[in-house]
Amino acid sequence: MNKKNLLLTYCFPPFPGPESYLAAKLFSNMPNSDFDVVTIKPIKPWMSEEEELFKYASERISRIVQLGAPAWFRFIPLAKRDVVKSNSNPRIQKISKLFWATSRAGAIILKLPDPFRVFNNLVWKDISRSARNYETILTWSQYNSISLIGLRIKKKLGNEIKWVAYFGDPWHLNPYVPLKGLTKKLNQRMQNRVFSTADLLLFPTQDMADFMTKGLGIEIKKKCKVLLHTFDTAIYPQNPSERISKNFVLFKYIGQFYGARKPEIITQGISTLIARRPDLAKILRVEFVGSNTMERLDEKTIVDLPKGLVVHRQQVTYLESLGEMLSADCLISLDAPAQRNIFMSAKLSDYVGARKPIVAITNEGATANLISEYGGWIANPDSPKEIADAFEQAIAQVLTNREADFGNAEIRAQMSAENTSKHLLNLLRNIQN
């Protein structure tokens, strides 16, 4: 009997977040339920928003183990939102605030490599004895703490098991989570030990693989492979909400704004477009679907726009967001301004799966390369004129061919869950030989 494979991750439904959604889609489509999953139970309110997605995954994956944390874990703040006023017990809130204040004083601990390291002993106790029953261990990281479990297993079992480490974001060089001094050095040391010990390193883009392994030598680079983000056609709604009148062209941006990703980048482009093409104000509608839009939006950027042209709507669940994509005429992707973009937004795969036109506001790099091949429009985040140009071209496309499937069918096939899961299995077979 062939051994199975084991996925270890802190990003899995009902925990919300892009890496959680990607893991659910990919591993739910592995042939013959090829992976068991070990993750953690939600212990915070913000960890348990995707019950429907968990149901989808649990119906397709034969074994998902959710490890429960001790009761005292409820008092440990893993993020600032843990101490924001909620429905929790006031006593717990007070204790959490005390822990948060203490942890901020010793913030280095929370960055070695992240707060989820508090779960590592729970995972280790659960799988340390059974790990040799698996052919391959795959650690799936946005939270790099899980990589340290893979390192521990590999050091214990050596060549008895293969270890694959996936990285959705950079580690010690993440430009949006900058590290300094001793914290940076310690994380670099941990990352390099992981890179040296793992049998295979997976990244969502070649740009990220090159960035994370720069200067580490040919032996590390030979381990690197790209595993594309994926979508699953089975989870798009069969009857999505109706789009607004065909007299309008509806653009949607779906998701949160954070860091240098600001809604003004989009609204300034819209203002530039309407200034030169005021006739489009009668047919253009732009919706931001996400809970923090108004917190991040400088309303001065939309004050001169016609009322109702830009609309904010509250955040929806992941599965509901797929329906939002289907009811749009065109979808907007936004990357933070950068000299070269190494990231790939997870929702881009779902945009591609929705067969919709895409305007990608991004610098050269991973997203621009994908959207160029897919057939969408690209604009520099620092150029309202380029953003206006992209919107204008997309509107023309919608008006002439609204009902047709959009985009390069070959790219869509490559990113499908069926093909991405097959690609992962082929990579695993290759390291076994």
Protein Blocks (a to p, Z undefined) as FASTA:
>chain_A
ZZddddddfbdcfbecjklmmmmmmmmmgghhlaccdddddfbfklmmblmlmmmmmmmm
mbdcdddddfklmmpcfbfklmgccfbdfklmmmmmmmmmmmmmmmmlmmmmbfklmmmm
mmmmmmmmmmmmpfbdcdddfblmlmmmmmmmmmmnmmmbccddddfbdcklofklcceh
jllmmmmmmmmmmmmmpmbdcdfbfklmmmmmgonajklmmmpccddddddfklpcfbdc
ddddfkbccdddedddehjbcfklmmmmmmmmmmmmmmlmmmgccddddfklmmmpcfkl
mmmpcehkaccdddddfklmmmmmmmpmbdcddddddfbdcbdcfklmmmmmnopacddd
ddedjklmmmmmnopacddfklmklmmmmmmmmmmmmmmmmmpcedjfklmmmmpmklmm
mmmmmmmmmmmZZ
